[in-house]
Amino acid sequence: MSSTGKFPAWPPALAGCGTERAGDAGPGAGYSPPAVGASPYVEPGAGDGAPHYRENHAFQSTAGLSPDDRAKGAAEVKKVEAGLAGIAEGRKTTESQLHEALAGLGYGPETISTGTFGPHRNTFIIDLGPICVVGALDGMVNGLVKAEAHGRYLEGTGCVKPAGGH
């Protein structure tokens, strides 16, 4: 303990702030410091760079869309976001209201799947063959409606995201 009784008195040799250590070859002997933030496990193009990211998330891979299907998907996303904005704003929308609103936009009942996530958020999937339009609306966040289009899941689950895999 130090003379104040609160903290131990550290020997001066342990409180140094130098960057060189005994035994370091230093820059003159072929030493090169590691890049800042570099990890030996980074997998290029792999999400957050975690080891085996692509391998561990391969079950979530989707089929690519042709340029025409990408354009159609983008148009469907705009249509859905605009069409659902009115029912999402400031109120709790039920699954049946969401299903009815999507049917009112011209989607067949057999192509629509809905679900809930929490007390005020609804999710939806619209299966348009090679194009999947998925999204959610949240009445508590200023009527937020978000949607995106992608291809079918390669795991054979169609437009429904696989629950797990590896």
C-alpha positions in Angstrom: 0.0 0.0 0.0 1.1 3.5 -0.6 1.4 6.0 2.2 -2.2 7.1 1.6 -3.4 3.5 2.2 -5.6 3.6 -1.0 -3.4 2.4 -3.8 -0.4 0.1 -4.0 2.9 1.9 -4.7 4.0 0.6 -8.1 7.6 0.3 -8.9 8.7 2.9 -11.5 9.8 0.2 -13.9 6.3 -1.1 -14.3 4.8 2.3 -15.1 6.7 2.9 -18.3 5.0 4.1 -21.4 7.6 3.1 -24.1 6.6 1.1 -27.2 9.7 -1.0 -27.5 10.3 -4.2 -25.6 13.4 -6.1 -24.9 13.9 -8.5 -27.8 12.0 -6.5 -30.4 14.0 -6.5 -33.6 12.8 -3.1 -34.5 12.4 -1.6 -38.0 16.1 -2.1 -39.0 16.0 -5.9 -38.6 13.1 -6.8 -40.9 10.4 -6.1 -38.3 7.1 -4.7 -39.6 4.3 -3.8 -37.2 0.9 -5.3 -37.8 -1.6 -3.0 -39.6 -3.9 -1.1 -37.2 -7.2 -3.0 -36.8 -6.0 -5.9 -39.0 -7.0 -9.4 -37.9 -5.4 -12.6 -39.1 -8.9 -14.0 -39.4 -10.5 -11.5 -41.7 -12.2 -13.2 -44.6 -12.4 -10.7 -47.5 -15.9 -9.6 -48.4 -17.4 -11.5 -45.4 -19.8 -9.2 -43.6 -18.3 -8.0 -40.4 -15.0 -9.9 -41.1 -15.6 -12.6 -38.6 -13.8 -15.9 -39.3 -15.9 -18.3 -41.5 -18.7 -15.6 -41.8 -19.7 -16.7 -45.4 -19.5 -20.4 -44.4 -21.6 -19.9 -41.3 -24.2 -17.8 -43.1 -24.4 -19.7 -46.5 -27.8 -21.1 -45.6 -29.1 -17.5 -45.9 -27.9 -17.1 -49.5 -30.4 -16.0 -52.1 -30.5 -16.6 -55.8 -29.3 -13.7 -57.9 -31.9 -11.7 -59.9 -31.6 -10.9 -63.5 -31.4 -7.1 -64.3 -35.1 -7.2 -65.4 -36.1 -9.0 -62.1 -34.1 -6.5 -60.1 -35.9 -3.6 -61.7 -39.3 -5.4 -61.2 -38.4 -6.0 -57.5 -37.4 -2.3 -57.0 -40.8 -1.3 -58.5 -42.6 -3.7 -56.2 -40.8 -2.4 -53.1 -41.8 1.2 -54.0 -45.4 0.1 -54.5 -45.6 -1.8 -51.2 -43.9 1.0 -49.2 -46.3 3.6 -50.6 -49.3 1.4 -50.3 -48.7 0.4 -46.6 -47.7 3.9 -45.3 -51.3 4.8 -44.6 -52.1 1.8 -42.4 -48.8 1.9 -40.5 -48.9 5.5 -39.4 -49.7 6.0 -35.7 -51.7 2.8 -35.1 -51.4 -0.9 -34.4 -52.1 -2.8 -37.6 -53.2 -6.3 -37.3 -52.0 -9.2 -39.5 -55.4 -9.4 -41.1 -55.4 -5.6 -41.9 -51.9 -6.0 -43.4 -53.0 -9.0 -45.5 -56.0 -7.1 -46.7 -54.0 -4.1 -47.6 -51.5 -6.2 -49.6 -54.3 -7.9 -51.4 -55.7 -4.5 -52.1 -52.4 -3.7 -53.9 -53.1 -6.5 -56.3 -51.2 -9.4 -54.7 -53.0 -12.8 -54.6 -53.8 -14.1 -51.1 -51.7 -17.2 -51.9 -48.6 -15.1 -52.4 -48.8 -13.2 -49.1 -47.5 -14.3 -45.7 -47.7 -12.1 -42.6 -46.4 -12.2 -39.0 -46.0 -10.1 -35.9 -42.8 -9.1 -34.1 -43.5 -7.4 -30.8 -46.6 -5.5 -29.9 -46.7 -3.0 -32.8 -44.6 -4.5 -35.6 -45.9 -6.6 -38.5 -43.8 -8.4 -41.0 -44.7 -9.6 -44.5 -43.4 -11.7 -47.4 -44.8 -11.6 -50.9 -43.7 -14.5 -53.1 -43.6 -13.4 -56.7 -41.9 -16.4 -58.2 -38.2 -15.6 -58.7 -38.7 -12.3 -56.7 -39.3 -12.1 -53.0 -40.5 -8.9 -51.4 -40.0 -8.9 -47.7 -40.5 -6.2 -45.1 -42.1 -4.8 -42.0 -44.2 -1.9 -40.8 -44.1 -0.3 -37.4 -46.8 2.0 -36.2 -44.8 3.2 -33.3 -42.0 4.6 -35.4 -43.9 7.2 -37.4 -45.5 4.6 -39.6 -42.2 3.2 -40.7 -42.6 0.8 -43.7 -39.4 -0.9 -45.0 -39.3 -3.5 -47.8 -36.6 -5.1 -49.9 -36.6 -7.5 -52.9 -34.3 -10.5 -53.4 -34.2 -13.9 -55.0 -35.4 -17.1 -53.5 -33.4 -18.7 -50.7 -31.0 -21.4 -52.1 -31.8 -23.7 -49.2 -35.2 -24.5 -50.8 -37.4 -22.4 -48.4 -38.6 -20.1 -51.2 -39.1 -16.6 -49.9 -39.1 -17.6 -46.2 -35.6 -17.1 -44.6 -34.3 -20.4 -43.4 -34.3 -20.8 -39.6 -30.8 -22.2 -39.3 -28.2 -24.1 -41.0 -24.5 -24.8 -41.5 
